[in-house]
Amino acid sequence: MTAVADPASAAAEWPARLDVQALLESGWRPTPFHQFVLKIHSRCNLACDYCYMYEMADQSWRRQPRRMSRPTLDRVALRIAEHARVNRLPGVEVILHGGEPLLAGPDHIRYAVDTIRSAVDPDIQVSFHLQTNGTLLDSVFLQLFDELGVFVSVSLDGDEEGHDRHRRRANGRGSHATVTTGLRRLTAPAYRHLFSGLLSTIDLDNDPVATYEALLRFRPPTVHFLLPHGNWDNPPPGRVPGSDAASYGDWLIEVFDRWYRAPVRETRVRMFSEIIRLLVGRPSRSESIGLSPVAVAVVETNGGIEQVDTLKSAYEGATSTPLHVSRDSFDTALLLPRIAARQIGRRALAAECRSCPLQRVCGGGLYTHRYRSGSGFANPSVYCPDLFRLISHIQRTVTKDLAALKHSSRKRGDL
């Protein structure tokens, strides 16, 4: 039976009582939001069994309007423009999300993009991205995205068997054929420049290399492998909390070795690239790894300002805040304890993580995966052994190659 956290108890867990005023007095300052996820449609035309929106703890989608209204979009646009102007941001990124955002329809998507672009000061660059399951991608949408400059990422879990095991319609039919049809349209010469990559949720029953090579068929510029959402109360499939087994780490190592040893770089795998960046001392650009401040705000279809939406997998109300675009600024959201906690780096880590030699690279893993009732998010990731094994493997591999390169350079007299 799936454990369900009591929302009242969760409200008192870490970081609900984080003293933001004390942080400010110590010299800490919040990082402005530079990425805004707009839930322009709250429903989906698929019924993926691992979906954090519809199949996990938080069922608030049932109370959301199906589509973000135009008056709400008007307010969102003004709030984004205000935040960018007040914080002197050179640019912001807007992600059109759902549910399935294409259910909002082309006219509504055009309105959203035009309204936000018109509201934001002309010297501030606004980039638009849309994340879709790909089943509705057709020439009407693609022509619109080409006109508006909207980049598109698609969810695909590998070959037909691997994809259709979980990504099905409500009637049980698989979606792979429809998704790949949409991908072929997107990757045709006329629209390939809009293709920003693939998102693929890991299933341990799928062969890792075969899965990776099935994704490569579409020549994606980026592949983002996602660990299935879960936590210490409700662990992901195949993960036993407290066990040293690292099945997900082993799965990813097989993909890493195939990707890293390819004679030419076939794509960027986001997780691997970020780990390598961190190992050589550069900051992370992903919330799933490293200690960089998370600078993402979510706006629900009703205009509520929320935390990162994957937290819906933890407990009912995990993403909610008392804020709304009709009355509150995004700067106000930055000072909420639960949002500030995502920006204070090492201070947000559990004691076990702070003593780990890989803490700066791992960063405690994705915040969502740290939840345990009673202690909230003050825990290591439920994927701790997997992350440790993967990062250690990448570290050994890269260190060995750098040493070999240095030795070779010395022999040639380059050093």
N, C-alpha and C positions, 0 to 999 in steps of 0.2 A: 504494500500500500504506500502511495506517495505521501510523504509528510508535508503538512501545510503549516507554515509559520503563522502565529497569531499576530495580526497587524498591530494590535495595541502593544504587544511585547516588543515587536520589531522596531516600533517607534522610539524605544528607549535604548536600543542597541547602538554600538559604535557604527557610524560617527555622529549619531544624532546630537550628542552633547559636546561635540568638538567646539572649543572656545575660539571662535573666529576673531573676536575682539583682541584676545591675547596674541593671536597670530599677527594681527595688524600692528600691535604695539611692539612686537619683536622685530618688525621690519619686513615681514612677508607682505607681498602684494599679489592679488589674483592676476592670472593671465586672461586677457579678454577672450571671449569666444571668437573663433575665426571660422567655425563650421556650424551650420544650422541645418538640422534634419527636420524637414517639414512632412508631417504625416498627412498628405493631401487626400488619402483615402484609407479608411480604417478596416476595410474588408479585403478578402482575397478570393481568387477563383481556383486556388489549389487548397488541399488539406494535408500539408506535409506533417507527418506524425511527430517530428521533432521541433516544431515551430514554437519559439518562445512567446510569440504574440498570442497564439490561440490554444496551445496545448499544455501550457505550464501554469504556474501559480496565479499570476495576475490575469483576471478575466475582465478587466475594465474596458476592453474593446467593445464589449456588448453595450456599454452605455455611451459610447462615442457616436457623434454624427457620422454617417457614412462618408461624407465628403466635407473637406474644409470649405466653408462658405467664402464667397467673395468679400464680404465685409471683414471676415477674419483674416483673409489674405492681405487686405488693405492694412490692417493693424500690424500684421507680421512684418510687412514691407517697411512700415515706418519705424518699427522697433529695430529691425536689422540696420536700417540706415542710421538711426540714432546711435546705436552701439558702435558702428564702424566710424562714425564721425567723432564721437566723444573720445574714443580710444585711439584715434588717428591711425586706423588700420589701412594698410595699402591695398588690401583685398580681403574678400570673404568667399567662402564656398557654401553653396546651398545645395542640399541633397534632397531631391524629391523622392519620397519614400512612402511605404504603406505598412501593413497590407500590401496590396498590389497597386502602385501608383497609376498605372495605365488605365485602371478602372475609372479614374477621374475624368477621362476623356480628353481629346486633343484641345478643345476650346478652353477647358478649365486649366490645362497645363500652360497653354499660351498666356492666359490671363495671369497666372502665377508668375511666370518668368518676366513678362512685360511690366507687371506692377512693381516687382522688386527692383528690376533694373531702373525703372523710372524714379523710384524713391531714393535710391542710393546716390550719393554725390558722384558726379562724373569722373572725378579723379580717383575713385575707389573701384578697383576691378572686382567684378562679381562673376564667379564661375559656377556653372550649373551642372549637376550630375544627377542621374536617375538610376535607381537600383530596381531591377525588375526580374520576375521569374521567366520572362522571355516569351510566354505563350501568346501574348497579344501584339507582339512586334509586327507591324505591317508597314506598307509603303506610306500610309497616311502619317503615322507617328514618326517614321524615319525622315520623311520630308520636313516635318515640323521641327524635329531635333536638329536637322541640318541647317535650317533657316535660323533657329534660335541659338545654335551653338551649345546644345545640351549633350554631354557625354553620358554613355550608357554602360552600365555593368550588369551582368546576367548571372543568375544562380544556376549552376550545373554541377551535378555530383559525380560525373564520370561517364562511363558507358551506359547503355540502355538498362542493363540489369541493375547496376549499382545506383543509378539515378532513380529508377522507378520503384525501388524498394521502399523509398520514403516519400518522394515528391510526386504524390498522386492527387487526382481530383477527388471530390467528395464521393463520387460513385465507385471509387477504387481503381479507375483507369489511370495508367501511367501518363506522364507528361513529357517524356523524353523526346518523342517524335515531334511534338509541337514546339518544344523549346529549341531543338536543333534547326527546325525550319526558320524560326525567328532569328537564330544566330546566323544562319546562312544569309539571310537578308541583311543583317547588320554588318556582316563581314564582307559583303560584296564591295567591289571597288568604289562605288559611289558613296558608301557610308562607313567604310572601315575606319576612317579618321575619327569617328564618334565612339568607337569601341574602346572602353577603358579597362576591361578585364573581366575575369570570371571569379565568382565566389563559390567555393566547394566545401561542403560540410563533410567531415571525415566519418566514414563508417569502417570499423575494423574488419568487417566481413568483406570489404572490397580490397582487391589487390592494390597496394599503393602505387606501384610503377605503372600498372595497366590503367589505373585511374588517372594518373598524371598524363600519360600519353594520350588518353582519350580527350583530355582537355586541350592538349597541344594541337589537336587536329584543327582547331579554330584559330591558331596562331595568336593567342591572347597576349597583349602587351604586359599584363600582370595576372598572376593567379594568387588568390588569397584563400589558403586552406583555413577552415574554421573548426575549432574543437567544438563538439556538441555541447550546448549549454547545460550546466548542472552545477551542483554545489555539494557541500558536506552533508546536508540533509537529504538531498535528492541527487545522488551521484549520476553522472552520465553512463551510458551503456558500457559495460566492460571495465569500469573503474571502481575499485573497492577502496573506499576511504581508509587511509592508514596503511594500505598495502604498498610495498616497495616495487611491485610490478609496474612496468612502464610501457604498456602495449601501444599507447598513442605516440610516445616518444620513439619507439622502435619503428612504427609505421612511417612517421615523418622522416626518420633517418634514412629509410630506403628511398624515399622521394628525394631527399637532399642529395644523397650520393649520386643518384641518376641525374639530377639537375646540375650539380656542381661539376661533375666529371664529363659533361657533354662537350664535344669538341668545339661547338659554338654555343653562345648563350641563346637559348630558345625562347625564354621569357624571363620575367622577373617574378620570383616567388616572394611575396611580401614578407612573410614570417622569417624566411632565411636571410633575406637582404637586411632586414632590421636587426637581426641578431648579429650579423657580421658588422654592421655599422656600429653597434654598441660595443662589440669586442675591440674595435680599433679606436674607441674613445669618442665616437660621435653620438649625438643625442638621438633618441627614438622619435619616429614620426607616427607611431601607432599606439593606440591606447592598450593594446593587448600585451605589450612587452616594454620593459624599460621604465624609467621614472619620470619621463617628461610630463608636464602638466596636461591634463585632458581639457581641451578647450572646445567642447561640443555641447550645444544646447539642442533640445528636441522640443518641437511644438506639435501638440496633438491636434486632431481635427477640430476640437472644440476651442482651440486657442490657448489651452493650458500649457505653461512652460514646464517641461519635465526634464528629468535626468536621462542619461543614455538608456535607450529602450531595452537593451538586453537584460537589464536588471529586473524586468518583468518575470524572469525565470526564477527569481528568489522568493518573493512573497507578494501578496496582494498589496498594492500601494507602494511598492518599492521605488517606483520612478516618480511618484507624484510630488508636487510642491504646492504651496498655496498661491502661486503666482499665475497671472493670466496676461496675455499681451494687451488686453483692453485697458489695463490699469498699471502694469508693472514693466519696468525696463529690464533688459538682460543684465545690466550692471547689478541690479538688485539680486538677481539669481546667483551671481558670483560669490555673494557673501553668505549664502545658505551653507550650513555645516556639511551637508551631504555632497554638495558640489565642491566646496573648498577642499574636502578630503581627497578629491581626485587630483588636486593641484599641489600638494605639499610633499610629494616625493617620498623620501625615506621615512619621514615622520608618520606616514600612513601604513607602514609595513608592520606585520606581526613581529614579535620578538624573535621567532625562529628565522624569519626572513632577514632581519637585520644582522644576524650572525652568520648568514650564508655567504660564501665567497663569490657567488654568482648574483648577489642581490642587485647590483647596478644594471646588469644585463636583463635578468629575469623581471625585476621590478615587482615581484609578487604575483606575476601572471595577470591575466585579465581580472579586473576588480569583481566582475560578476561571479566568477568562479570561486571566490573566497568566502561566500556567505555560509554561516552556520548559526542556527538559532541560539540565542543566548549571548554570543559574542559578536554578532553582526558580521561586518566585513573585516574584522581584525584577525584574520587568519591567512595562512598560506593558501595558494590555489589548491583546489581539489586535484589538480593536475601536477602538483609539485614534482613527483618523481619523473613524470614524462618530460617536463620542462628541463629539469636538471640533466637528464640523460641526453636530450637533444642539444642543449646549449653546450654541454661538455664535449659532445661529439664534434660539433661545428668548431668549437675552440681548438680542439686537438688537430682537426683537419687543416684549418686556416693557419695555425701556428706552424705546423709542419711544412706547409707549402711556402710560407713566408721565409722560413729558415732555409729551405732549399733554394729559393730565389736569391736570397742574400749570399749564400755560399757560391751559387753560380756566378753572381755578379763579381764577387771577389776573385774568382778564378779568371774571369775575363779582364780584370783590372778596372771594372767600372766603379769600384768603391775605394 
